[in-house]
Amino acid sequence: MKALERMGIGLIITNPNLPDNPVIYVNQGFTRMTGFEAEEILMRNCRCLQGPDTNEEALKIVKQAQLEQRAETVTLKNYRKDGSYFWNQLTISPVFGESGELLYFIGLQFDMTQEVEEREKSSLRMRELAFFDPLTGLLNMSRFKLELERELQEGHHCAIIRINIDRFRYLNESYGDKAGDSLLLEAAERMKRLIGDDGILCRSFADDFIVLLKSQDCSRYTIHNQALMLAEGLHKPYFIRNEEVRLSFSSGISMYPEHGEEGPMLLNYADLALKKSKQAGVGEPQWFQYSLLDEIHKRIEIEKKLPKALEHQEFELYFQPKGSIRSTPSLAGLEVLLRWNDPDQGMVPPMEFIPIAEENGFIIRLGEWVLRESCRVAKQWQDEGYPKVTISVNVSAVQFRHPQFIDVVENALRDSGLEPCYLELEVTETMLNDPVVIKEKLERLRSLGIKISIDDFGTGYSSIHYLKTLPVDILKIDKSFVQETPLSAQDSTLLVSIIQLGKSFGLTVLAEGVESKSQLEFLAGSGCDLIQGYYYSRPLNRAAMEQMFKDSMDKGLIAET
């Protein structure tokens, strides 16, 4: 008996032969577990440990085991004398006499509160992982789809807005994952505040969010205004380590039932509109239009054709000359442009296939071909006695970020025999916003003797600081600043400021899109070094370029490089 008293677990014995199966013995482990003294529980039924939320299923199992006179184990939510609950793992076993008659039931009690609650927490955590984004706490895509289906089944008019942070990957690489996560959290919090009770917000992946708007007034006007409100709120400054950062966002919208009645279709249509928004690049929300389906079919066709086009030599290099500024410009270099002569469609505009090649990664192969072919042709021209002018090749962000990019450039120069000083690589201004990523590669390229130019300057948001710190040789002013010069005083003033900015950093300045003599004269008077545009020359195929070489040599119009 002393051993029973000293047991750390609870022990209870009941007599099923007496009315209501009363308790006839409890040990000290029971009293410690429940708070009831022995005299308070003896000759009472164990129901005194139960509460209104004691699990009924477990009680039914115990009663059935008693009826069948067999052992059973269950976990019950029981209550102590002071009213607090505990989870009781109860194992009951029947005790039989020599003649096989039932004498008692013995119950062993284990306090499983900690284990059960940890299991519940784990279960809750698993539920959160199954339905909620761990970083932002927003719904994940799985849960969002369930909510969307519920809305559609109930026939509520609603709209889907897909929102994506532009160039978020570059921000992550520049400032680190921790800073990137904090930006995502801040963006999510802003959206939650702006949407309020009018919608459901989901983080579908990485930097992509989806809003399900359930406004009673689900008109196009209302939805568009809410999308603009979101864009305005998201565009306000963020701060990383006390540095102000501005993010740009693209968004696409589809509506139920206007654009379809199935969730996957509406999500896909919003995604197509989002891609259109990114292509437009103006930050304006784009609505799904059925014409986008035609575009996607055309895109798929282009994607299929690109590898074969390279294999079948359908791509051709064109060359747009650069002129040094004089009353009669002199040939100072060439920019390589890519043309695709498709046997079915004829000439395919670069703006139709280059973005697709960048998105699907084919630009890596295509860009390498352009670089190698440009170096080969330039060296061949030199060997044939044509002027030794610099040839510039455009480099996409996708190419530049590729880990083997430097090797590709070195191989192109080595295999062609072209001296590095005759190769210029053009990078876009938007790439300068990621100085940590770009600086090391630019320095390595410069160390080889290659020139670096910034293309389309003025169209992005690069910091002037980057012009000072990054190894750059040439500033190419976008044609949009030249078109209205000198007729527009405002544009002329801005153009002069950009020229002076470039010169102050010791850069060679080139103006793109020069189409008139008055523009040339204005640029010459403003200190610009080089021009490019139809006034000097349109893009030329190889044969026409060779003829221009000959004409320029005959007239002595070859600039020193």
Summary of the structure (lengths in Angstrom):
residues: 561
radius of gyration: 37.5
end to end distance: 106.8
largest distance: 128.4
contacts: 1729
relative contact order: 0.06
helix: 48%
strand: 24%
